[in-house]
Amino acid sequence: QVQLVESGGGLVQAGGSLRLSCVASGSIFRINAMGWYRQAPGKQRELVAAVTSDGSTNYADSVKGRFTISRGDAKTTVYLQMNSLKPEDTAVYYCNADLYSGPGRMNYWGKGTLVTVSS
């Protein structure tokens, strides 16, 4: 069974920084991509940033230049460095992984970590 566990959320003032971490564990054969999504109250979940197995990255326009996604050396960890945070970045941030495990290729989600940016 595969688990994704996020950490690093919290309360920060506008203009501040936070670093989110996500660790994937379990019977993992290959990770195709990992990413971060967020869901603000009353809004749909949206992609924030993603990184593929070859290191390619993709960002939402709203976070380009402020957020950076990266992988750990073991490739089962993904980070999201968030700088110049804005109140509109307030949301629950979810880690996502597209990977091969025992049942085959599946998409997994973490339980989320809350980021609150005060003005």
ZAPAMI-783915 format. One record per residue (C-alpha): x, y, z; residue number from 0; residue in one letter. Coordinates in pm, 1 decimal, m for minus. Example, Ala and Ser with C-alpha at 12.3 -4.5 7.8 and 13.67 -1.06 7.14 Angstrom:
! ZAPAMI-783915
        x        y        z num residuo
   1230.0   m450.0    780.0   0       A
   1367.0   m106.0    714.0   1       S
***
This chain:
! ZAPAMI-783915
        x        y        z num residuo
      0.0      0.0      0.0   0       Q
    128.8    344.5    m93.5   1       V
    103.7    644.3    135.1   2       Q
    178.7   1010.8     77.0   3       L
    242.0   1221.5    384.4   4       V
    264.1   1599.1    364.7   5       E
    418.2   1836.5    615.6   6       S
    521.4   2198.6    641.9   7       G
    194.1   2386.0    631.0   8       G
    106.3   2658.4    875.2   9       G
     25.1   3023.1    927.1  10       L
    244.0   3287.7    766.5  11       V
    213.5   3657.8    694.9  12       Q
    184.7   3787.8    342.7  13       A
    527.6   3809.5    183.6  14       G
    658.7   3523.1    390.8  15       G
    777.1   3176.5    292.2  16       S
    692.0   2816.3    365.8  17       L
    834.4   2487.1    248.4  18       R
    607.9   2188.5    203.7  19       L
    736.2   1832.7    197.9  20       S
    574.7   1512.0     78.8  21       C
    713.7   1164.5    129.4  22       V
    584.8    865.5    m63.8  23       A
    624.3    525.5     98.4  24       S
    515.5    170.4     34.1  25       G
    555.9    m72.1   m248.8  26       S
    659.6    170.3   m521.2  27       I
    813.7     45.3   m842.3  28       F
    837.4    367.0  m1036.3  29       R
    721.1    725.3   m992.6  30       I
    613.3    897.3  m1312.6  31       N
    536.3   1234.1  m1160.6  32       A
    468.8   1404.0   m829.0  33       M
    296.2   1729.2   m772.6  34       G
    111.8   1967.5   m548.9  35       W
   m249.6   2070.2   m578.6  36       Y
   m446.3   2308.7   m363.4  37       R
   m805.9   2366.3   m276.2  38       Q
   m930.9   2689.9   m127.9  39       A
  m1269.3   2712.6     47.6  40       P
  m1549.8   2709.3   m206.3  41       G
  m1315.8   2644.9   m497.9  42       K
  m1213.0   2345.1   m702.2  43       Q
   m884.3   2168.5   m649.7  44       R
   m619.0   2305.7   m883.6  45       E
   m270.5   2211.2   m990.0  46       L
      1.3   2421.8   m831.3  47       V
    316.0   2252.8   m957.4  48       A
    435.5   1916.0  m1078.8  49       A
    763.8   1745.0  m1159.3  50       V
    810.0   1440.1  m1380.3  51       T
   1059.8   1156.1  m1355.3  52       S
   1289.5   1329.9  m1602.8  53       D
   1285.3   1649.8  m1399.1  54       G
   1048.1   1850.8  m1611.4  55       S
    838.5   2095.7  m1412.7  56       T
    504.2   2262.5  m1464.5  57       N
    356.7   2552.4  m1267.2  58       Y
     25.2   2728.0  m1243.2  59       A
     50.6   3079.7  m1382.4  60       D
    m49.5   3220.9  m1044.8  61       S
    261.0   3082.5   m871.7  62       V
    527.8   3113.5  m1141.4  63       K
    829.9   3298.7  m1012.0  64       G
    723.1   3251.4   m649.7  65       R
    701.3   2874.1   m597.9  66       F
    960.7   2608.9   m676.7  67       T
    900.3   2235.3   m688.2  68       I
   1189.2   1995.0   m640.2  69       S
   1255.7   1630.5   m567.8  70       R
   1468.4   1470.9   m301.0  71       G
   1763.9   1249.3   m384.3  72       D
   1557.0    935.9   m328.6  73       A
   1297.2   1060.4   m578.3  74       K
   1020.7    958.8   m337.8  75       T
   1013.9   1301.0   m177.2  76       T
    889.8   1621.0   m331.1  77       V
    917.0   1972.6   m194.5  78       Y
    735.1   2293.9   m264.8  79       L
    921.2   2610.5   m172.0  80       Q
    670.4   2892.4   m151.3  81       M
    800.0   3249.1   m141.4  82       N
    627.4   3585.9   m152.0  83       S
    309.8   3426.2    m26.6  84       L
    m18.1   3605.0    m79.9  85       K
   m349.8   3573.1    104.0  86       P
   m494.1   3412.7   m209.6  87       E
   m247.3   3126.0   m163.7  88       D
   m445.0   3019.1    142.2  89       T
   m566.5   2664.8     83.4  90       A
   m523.7   2302.3    173.9  91       V
   m226.8   2174.9    m23.9  92       Y
   m235.8   1813.9   m139.8  93       Y
     49.8   1599.5   m259.9  94       C
    m17.9   1381.6   m562.4  95       N
    179.7   1098.9   m717.9  96       A
    138.3    915.3  m1046.6  97       D
    322.6    590.4   m994.2  98       L
    349.3    216.7  m1048.4  99       Y
    291.8     m4.6   m743.8 100       S
    156.6   m357.0   m685.4 101       G
   m185.0   m300.3   m850.8 102       P
    m27.4   m123.3  m1145.5 103       G
    m24.9    241.9  m1242.2 104       R
   m232.3    450.8  m1005.0 105       M
   m278.6    801.6   m878.7 106       N
   m237.1    865.7   m506.9 107       Y
   m321.1   1160.1   m283.4 108       W
   m204.5   1273.9     54.9 109       G
   m444.1   1398.3    320.9 110       K
   m338.8   1758.4    275.8 111       G
   m170.2   2029.1    477.2 112       T
   m325.4   2367.9    548.5 113       L
   m148.0   2684.9    443.9 114       V
   m291.2   3009.4    575.7 115       T
   m151.9   3343.4    460.9 116       V
   m261.3   3644.3    662.0 117       S
   m273.9   3994.4    516.6 118       S
***
